[in-house]
């Protein structure tokens, strides 16, 4: 599977710290890809691929269509922390849209 977004980390620990600290760039990518795919029928949406140099490991981040609302809600918290209110509004609108389709 081909990913439009990729990131490389020196160590797995560096990757884990990035997630633990609420990496804004990663959340931006997740939100942007989710918003681009609101109307898709795909069950699994490729988001971003991470590689680590120390273990030569590849991690693929995907959004399952059934988890789209939860994914957006989780990233809404990050956007609020960083005061990215434009994305917050887009996320809120997207959640409303998806809930209306259920």
N, CA, C and O of each residue as an XYZ file, in Angstrom:
408
protein
N       0.841     -1.178      0.000
C       0.000      0.000      0.000
C       0.888      1.244      0.000
O       1.924      1.270      0.664
N       0.499      2.233     -0.715
C       1.283      3.454     -0.860
C       0.755      4.544      0.058
O      -0.450      4.786      0.109
N       1.645      5.197      0.777
C       1.285      6.266      1.696
C       1.779      7.602      1.165
O       2.927      7.727      0.737
N       0.914      8.584      1.198
C       1.274      9.929      0.752
C       2.211     10.600      1.766
O       3.067     11.404      1.397
N       2.035     10.256      3.046
C       2.816     10.862      4.124
C       3.684      9.804      4.792
O       3.218      8.707      5.101
N       4.952     10.144      5.010
C       5.867      9.239      5.702
C       6.736     10.039      6.662
O       7.031     11.210      6.423
N       7.137      9.401      7.736
C       8.059      9.994      8.706
C       9.067      8.942      9.115
O       8.736      7.763      9.240
N      10.292      9.374      9.322
C      11.341      8.460      9.760
C      11.872      8.927     11.113
O      12.162     10.107     11.311
N      11.990      7.988     12.027
C      12.519      8.264     13.363
C      13.809      7.483     13.541
O      13.973      6.404     12.972
N      14.722      8.028     14.329
C      15.985      7.330     14.595
C      15.773      6.103     15.460
O      16.402      5.067     15.245
N      14.879      6.221     16.445
C      14.637      5.111     17.373
C      13.142      4.903     17.586
O      12.334      5.801     17.347
N      12.793      3.715     18.035
C      11.409      3.417     18.377
C      10.981      4.268     19.565
O       9.831      4.700     19.650
N      11.919      4.505     20.485
C      11.628      5.352     21.648
C      11.247      6.771     21.205
O      10.325      7.373     21.756
N      11.953      7.288     20.223
C      11.649      8.615     19.682
C      10.235      8.648     19.086
O       9.500      9.619     19.265
N       9.872      7.586     18.383
C       8.523      7.462     17.826
C       7.478      7.451     18.936
O       6.481      8.168     18.866
N       7.710      6.636     19.959
C       6.764      6.540     21.076
C       6.602      7.870     21.801
O       5.493      8.245     22.179
N       7.705      8.578     21.993
C       7.648      9.892     22.656
C       6.834     10.884     21.822
O       6.094     11.710     22.356
N       6.984     10.784     20.532
C       6.248     11.669     19.636
C       4.735     11.484     19.811
O       3.983     12.459     19.830
N       4.305     10.243     19.937
C       2.886      9.971     20.155
C       2.448     10.378     21.553
O       1.371     10.949     21.725
N       3.264     10.093     22.539
C       2.916     10.401     23.933
C       2.764     11.903     24.157
O       1.962     12.330     24.987
N       3.532     12.702     23.422
C       3.490     14.143     23.606
C       2.479     14.844     22.709
O       2.454     16.074     22.661
N       1.649     14.095     22.002
C       0.634     14.706     21.154
C       1.225     15.507     20.009
O       0.992     16.712     19.911
N       1.976     14.864     19.153
C       2.653     15.502     18.029
C       1.648     16.199     17.119
O       0.774     15.552     16.541
N       1.771     17.503     16.994
C       0.827     18.318     16.208
C       0.873     17.945     14.733
O      -0.174     17.833     14.094
N       2.055     17.752     14.188
C       2.159     17.414     12.772
C       1.411     16.116     12.461
O       0.671     16.043     11.480
N       1.602     15.106     13.285
C       0.935     13.822     13.064
C      -0.576     13.990     13.156
O      -1.314     13.447     12.335
N      -1.033     14.735     14.144
C      -2.475     14.976     14.275
C      -3.014     15.757     13.084
O      -4.115     15.481     12.606
N      -2.248     16.726     12.606
C      -2.668     17.482     11.418
C      -2.861     16.551     10.224
O      -3.853     16.652      9.502
N      -1.910     15.650     10.027
C      -1.994     14.712      8.908
C      -3.208     13.802      9.072
O      -3.961     13.595      8.121
N      -3.399     13.266     10.260
C      -4.537     12.377     10.511
C      -5.848     13.103     10.225
O      -6.720     12.569      9.539
N      -5.985     14.311     10.745
C      -7.216     15.081     10.544
C      -7.409     15.408      9.068
O      -8.500     15.228      8.528
N      -6.362     15.883      8.421
C      -6.480     16.264      7.014
C      -6.878     15.079      6.135
O      -7.729     15.216      5.256
N      -6.273     13.931      6.369
C      -6.612     12.738      5.588
C      -8.048     12.309      5.891
O      -8.784     11.934      4.979
N      -8.447     12.361      7.145
C      -9.822     12.008      7.504
C     -10.812     12.938      6.806
O     -11.810     12.480      6.251
N     -10.540     14.232      6.835
C     -11.439     15.203      6.207
C     -11.509     15.005      4.692
O     -12.572     15.163      4.093
N     -10.390     14.662      4.083
C     -10.362     14.411      2.639
C     -11.172     13.166      2.262
O     -11.599     13.022      1.116
N     -11.380     12.273      3.226
C     -12.025     10.987      2.946
C     -13.384     10.826      3.622
O     -13.832      9.702      3.851
N     -14.030     11.920      3.939
C     -15.329     11.834      4.609
C     -16.354     11.046      3.796
O     -17.172     10.318      4.358
N     -16.308     11.190      2.498
C     -17.330     10.574      1.650
C     -16.854      9.304      0.961
O     -17.559      8.753      0.115
N     -15.668      8.839      1.317
C     -15.145      7.631      0.679
C     -15.904      6.394      1.146
O     -16.493      6.368      2.227
N     -15.870      5.400      0.316
C     -16.479      4.113      0.676
C     -15.411      3.119      1.136
O     -15.724      1.995      1.529
N     -14.141      3.551      1.080
C     -13.043      2.679      1.501
C     -13.199      2.325      2.972
O     -13.557      3.175      3.786
N     -12.930      1.075      3.310
C     -13.020      0.642      4.702
C     -11.768      0.995      5.486
O     -11.846      1.268      6.684
N     -10.612      0.994      4.826
C      -9.334      1.332      5.457
C      -8.673      2.440      4.658
O      -8.419      2.301      3.461
N      -8.399      3.540      5.340
C      -7.827      4.708      4.685
C      -6.375      4.858      5.149
O      -6.133      5.046      6.341
N      -5.406      4.777      4.230
C      -4.004      4.950      4.617
C      -3.734      6.405      5.002
O      -4.127      7.327      4.287
N      -3.061      6.600      6.136
C      -2.817      7.947      6.638
C      -1.341      8.301      6.561
O      -0.951      9.223      5.844
N      -0.526      7.568      7.301
C       0.897      7.905      7.382
C       1.687      6.644      7.713
O       1.206      5.759      8.420
N       2.897      6.581      7.196
C       3.769      5.442      7.473
C       5.008      5.942      8.212
O       5.652      6.907      7.799
N       5.326      5.263      9.313
C       6.497      5.595     10.123
C       7.530      4.500      9.957
O       7.196      3.318      9.873
N       8.785      4.904      9.910
C       9.871      3.926      9.932
C      10.823      4.312     11.053
O      10.983      5.486     11.388
N      11.446      3.292     11.621
C      12.453      3.534     12.656
C      13.773      2.954     12.174
O      13.826      1.830     11.675
N      14.828      3.728     12.328
C      16.152      3.298     11.863
C      16.755      2.221     12.760
O      17.394      1.288     12.274
N      16.548      2.353     14.085
C      17.194      1.420     15.016
C      16.711     -0.015     14.854
O      17.505     -0.952     14.931
N      15.431     -0.184     14.635
C      14.885     -1.534     14.507
C      14.470     -1.860     13.081
O      13.998     -2.959     12.791
N      14.655     -0.877     12.187
C      14.261     -1.048     10.795
C      12.822     -1.581     10.705
O      12.532     -2.555     10.010
N      11.945     -0.897     11.438
C      10.547     -1.300     11.519
C       9.673     -0.286     10.800
O       9.977      0.906     10.769
N       8.587     -0.775     10.226
C       7.624      0.082      9.542
C       6.288     -0.024     10.264
O       5.804     -1.118     10.553
N       5.703      1.141     10.551
C       4.389      1.215     11.173
C       3.465      1.963     10.236
O       3.779      3.070      9.797
N       2.330      1.365      9.928
C       1.340      1.995      9.068
C       0.166      2.473      9.922
O      -0.399      1.714     10.709
N      -0.181      3.727      9.753
C      -1.350      4.272     10.454
C      -2.482      4.348      9.438
O      -2.364      4.982      8.389
N      -3.564      3.695      9.774
C      -4.743      3.653      8.913
C      -5.952      4.119      9.728
O      -5.973      3.996     10.953
N      -6.938      4.645      9.042
C      -8.210      4.956      9.690
C      -9.224      3.970      9.143
O      -9.444      3.895      7.934
N      -9.830      3.226     10.030
C     -10.923      2.362      9.607
C     -12.172      3.229      9.525
O     -12.457      4.022     10.423
N     -12.893      3.068      8.460
C     -14.098      3.882      8.240
C     -15.004      3.858      9.469
O     -15.574      4.886      9.835
N     -15.140      2.716     10.099
C     -16.011      2.590     11.265
C     -15.481      3.363     12.477
O     -16.237      3.626     13.413
N     -14.199      3.728     12.474
C     -13.589      4.465     13.589
C     -13.367      5.948     13.280
O     -12.714      6.651     14.050
N     -13.900      6.416     12.173
C     -13.648      7.790     11.730
C     -14.092      8.820     12.772
O     -13.346      9.757     13.055
N     -15.266      8.671     13.338
C     -15.762      9.643     14.322
C     -14.858      9.658     15.549
O     -14.490     10.727     16.035
N     -14.503      8.488     16.050
C     -13.636      8.397     17.229
C     -12.258      9.004     16.948
O     -11.693      9.694     17.797
N     -11.729      8.746     15.768
C     -10.435      9.308     15.380
C     -10.485     10.828     15.378
O      -9.578     11.485     15.888
N     -11.534     11.381     14.810
C     -11.682     12.841     14.778
C     -11.841     13.416     16.186
O     -11.270     14.462     16.498
N     -12.602     12.746     17.022
C     -12.787     13.222     18.405
C     -11.460     13.235     19.167
O     -11.170     14.185     19.895
N     -10.662     12.193     19.001
C      -9.376     12.128     19.688
C      -8.455     13.262     19.246
O      -7.743     13.846     20.062
N      -8.473     13.562     17.977
C      -7.601     14.610     17.460
C      -8.161     16.002     17.701
O      -7.424     16.985     17.622
N      -9.437     16.100     17.989
C     -10.028     17.381     18.368
C      -9.376     17.896     19.646
O      -9.122     19.093     19.778
N      -9.107     16.995     20.584
C      -8.438     17.375     21.836
C      -7.060     17.982     21.568
O      -6.686     18.980     22.184
N      -6.316     17.380     20.655
C      -4.982     17.892     20.318
C      -5.098     19.271     19.676
O      -4.325     20.176     19.994
N      -6.060     19.430     18.775
C      -6.240     20.721     18.106
C      -6.629     21.813     19.104
O      -6.208     22.963     18.975
N      -7.429     21.444     20.092
C      -7.801     22.411     21.132
C      -6.578     22.813     21.954
O      -6.401     23.987     22.282
N      -5.735     21.831     22.285
C      -4.513     22.122     23.042
C      -3.619     23.119     22.310
O      -3.032     24.008     22.928
N      -3.522     22.967     20.997
C      -2.674     23.836     20.188
C      -3.422     25.080     19.680
O      -2.881     25.885     18.922
N      -4.661     25.209     20.115
C      -5.510     26.348     19.756
C      -5.661     26.508     18.241
O      -5.680     27.623     17.721
N      -5.767     25.383     17.552
C      -6.000     25.386     16.105
C      -7.516     25.326     15.895
O      -8.079     24.281     15.567
N      -8.151     26.477     16.094
C      -9.610     26.527     16.108
C     -10.225     26.347     14.722
O     -11.381     25.940     14.605
N      -9.471     26.643     13.688
C      -9.984     26.411     12.336
C     -10.172     24.909     12.106
O     -11.203     24.472     11.595
N      -9.155     24.126     12.493
C      -9.291     22.668     12.363
C     -10.355     22.136     13.325
O     -11.079     21.197     12.992
N     -10.449     22.725     14.504
C     -11.479     22.300     15.461
C     -12.862     22.409     14.822
O     -13.684     21.500     14.944
N     -13.108     23.520     14.147
C     -14.409     23.713     13.503
C     -14.628     22.694     12.394
O     -15.722     22.146     12.259
N     -13.596     22.437     11.601
C     -13.709     21.444     10.528
C     -13.984     20.055     11.095
O     -14.778     19.295     10.540
N     -13.327     19.732     12.194
C     -13.534     18.427     12.832
C     -14.961     18.321     13.353
O     -15.632     17.310     13.147
N     -15.418     19.362     14.025
C     -16.781     19.366     14.575
C     -17.809     19.205     13.450
O     -18.762     18.436     13.579
N     -17.612     19.926     12.361
C     -18.522     19.810     11.213
C     -18.487     18.397     10.632
O     -19.526     17.847     10.265
N     -17.305     17.818     10.551
C     -17.162     16.469     10.004
C     -17.844     15.431     10.903
O     -18.507     14.518     10.410
N     -17.681     15.575     12.203
C     -18.332     14.650     13.138
C     -19.843     14.737     12.985
O     -20.532     13.717     12.940
N     -20.351     15.956     12.905
C     -21.791     16.153     12.714
C     -22.247     15.489     11.412
O     -23.265     14.798     11.388
N     -21.494     15.700     10.335
C     -21.822     15.111      9.051
C     -21.867     13.576      9.150
O     -22.821     12.942      8.700
N     -20.829     13.003      9.740
C     -20.764     11.538      9.842
C     -21.875     10.981     10.726
O     -22.450      9.937     10.418
N     -22.175     11.662     11.808
C     -23.247     11.190     12.692
C     -24.602     11.264     11.996
O     -25.478     10.441     12.264
N     -24.781     12.225     11.120
C     -26.059     12.348     10.401
C     -26.232     11.239      9.374
O     -27.350     10.969      8.934
N     -25.128     10.589      8.986
C     -25.186      9.509      7.996
C     -25.415      8.134      8.622
O     -25.643      7.151      7.916
N     -25.353      8.076      9.953
C     -25.503      6.780     10.638
C     -26.982      6.394     10.717
O     -27.317      5.339     11.256
